[in-house]
Every structure is written in C-alpha cells, then in structure tokens.
Amino acid sequence: MTENITTTAPETAELSTVITRLGELVQRVSDEERGAEVSDEQIADVLYAAARLFSAKTDRVGKIAWPIRADALNATETVVLVTALLDAADVNLFDMAIWYRRAE
C-alpha cells in the first residue's frame, strides 16, 4: 500500500507559499513579455532548486511521474529546457538513456 505523506514542517509550508507566489510572478512577467529582464542567474537558480527538489523526492520515494499539467509546458518549452539542462551537465542522449531507468 502506498501512503501519501503530507508534512507540515514550517519549511515545507513556507516552500509551498514561495512556490505559489513564484508561479504568480512568472505568469505575470511572461504575460507582460518581460522575461528578458530576468537575469540568467536567477533563472538558473530556480531551475537548480526545482531539479534538486524533484531529484530528492524521487530518491526518497522512487520514480514518480512528473506532475506536469497538459497545458503547463508546450513542446518547444520542454525541448528548450531539456536541451539546456543536458548541455549544462555535459550529458548526451546516450548517457541520458543509461540513467533513464535509474529510479525503477
């Protein structure tokens, strides 16, 4: 039986609030076409944090489906992000295939 554990630690509650606010701000900046005003470093920091959190969760609970809504990212946004992450980590598609089933 899989148990869904909800933690109420102050840090988790604060993180939830920050993530909600971040989503609102990103939507506003995107809607106003002001994405170029956000520094590369700030975008990278958000990506690093999200990747570390996702990896930490999958290390703890096993492979999970990425909880992306059907309308959250389009194909272009997905490929741009994945390509940037692979390039940054110096990972090619062959390497990715090896790690793909890591958490199974």
Wavefront OBJ file of the C-alpha trace (Angstrom):
o trace
v 0.000 0.000 0.000
v 1.362 3.389 -0.956
v 0.879 6.053 1.652
v 0.754 9.710 0.711
v 2.672 11.511 3.433
v 1.942 15.194 3.955
v 4.437 17.018 6.090
v 3.581 20.136 8.000
v 7.108 21.238 8.794
v 7.397 25.035 8.791
v 9.961 24.863 5.980
v 7.610 22.831 3.783
v 4.730 25.234 4.402
v 6.966 28.198 3.618
v 8.233 26.493 0.456
v 4.659 25.921 -0.683
v 3.877 29.613 -0.220
v 7.027 30.693 -2.071
v 6.314 28.312 -4.967
v 2.757 29.615 -5.308
v 3.982 33.208 -5.324
v 6.761 32.385 -7.781
v 4.220 30.862 -10.166
v 2.098 34.003 -9.983
v 5.070 36.285 -10.624
v 6.384 34.176 -13.507
v 2.948 34.199 -15.128
v 2.741 37.991 -14.829
v 6.251 38.522 -16.234
v 5.501 36.121 -19.092
v 2.140 37.711 -19.847
v 3.805 41.130 -19.981
v 6.626 39.738 -22.184
v 9.275 40.865 -19.692
v 11.173 37.573 -19.447
v 14.356 39.132 -20.834
v 14.504 41.327 -17.713
v 15.116 38.294 -15.501
v 18.814 37.504 -15.164
v 20.263 34.256 -16.433
v 21.496 33.539 -12.916
v 18.024 33.930 -11.400
v 16.508 31.562 -13.950
v 19.316 29.079 -13.347
v 18.811 29.258 -9.570
v 15.104 28.445 -9.949
v 15.899 25.530 -12.265
v 18.570 24.191 -9.915
v 16.224 24.361 -6.956
v 13.402 22.604 -8.808
v 15.728 19.902 -10.135
v 17.231 19.267 -6.695
v 13.817 19.070 -5.074
v 12.499 16.681 -7.731
v 15.624 14.518 -7.526
v 15.487 14.452 -3.716
v 11.871 13.350 -3.833
v 12.474 10.587 -6.386
v 15.489 9.384 -4.384
v 13.216 9.130 -1.340
v 10.014 7.701 -2.847
v 11.177 6.184 -6.135
v 10.404 7.160 -9.679
v 7.341 9.356 -9.925
v 5.514 10.778 -12.880
v 6.475 14.400 -13.398
v 3.362 16.223 -12.213
v 3.043 18.459 -15.260
v -0.417 19.516 -16.327
v -1.143 19.033 -20.021
v -1.226 22.810 -20.501
v 1.819 23.661 -18.342
v 4.575 23.448 -20.963
v 4.330 23.256 -24.708
v 6.663 21.079 -26.791
v 9.031 23.954 -27.582
v 9.382 24.982 -23.927
v 10.013 21.367 -22.961
v 12.697 20.763 -25.597
v 14.425 24.102 -24.880
v 14.598 23.265 -21.166
v 15.734 19.663 -21.639
v 18.376 20.650 -24.177
v 19.745 23.380 -21.898
v 19.905 21.004 -18.940
v 21.633 18.281 -20.957
v 24.155 20.756 -22.371
v 24.859 22.273 -18.954
v 25.524 18.862 -17.443
v 27.522 17.709 -20.496
v 25.132 14.778 -20.923
v 24.446 13.369 -24.359
v 21.377 11.366 -25.356
v 23.224 8.056 -24.938
v 24.154 8.957 -21.348
v 20.599 10.027 -20.667
v 19.298 6.668 -21.904
v 21.550 4.881 -19.407
v 20.180 6.919 -16.487
v 16.605 6.954 -17.716
v 15.579 3.899 -15.710
v 17.744 4.721 -12.685
v 14.890 5.007 -10.194
v 12.938 1.944 -11.309
l 1 2 3 4 5 6 7 8 9 10 11 12 13 14 15 16 17 18 19 20 21 22 23 24 25 26 27 28 29 30 31 32 33 34 35 36 37 38 39 40 41 42 43 44 45 46 47 48 49 50 51 52 53 54 55 56 57 58 59 60 61 62 63 64 65 66 67 68 69 70 71 72 73 74 75 76 77 78 79 80 81 82 83 84 85 86 87 88 89 90 91 92 93 94 95 96 97 98 99 100 101 102 103 104
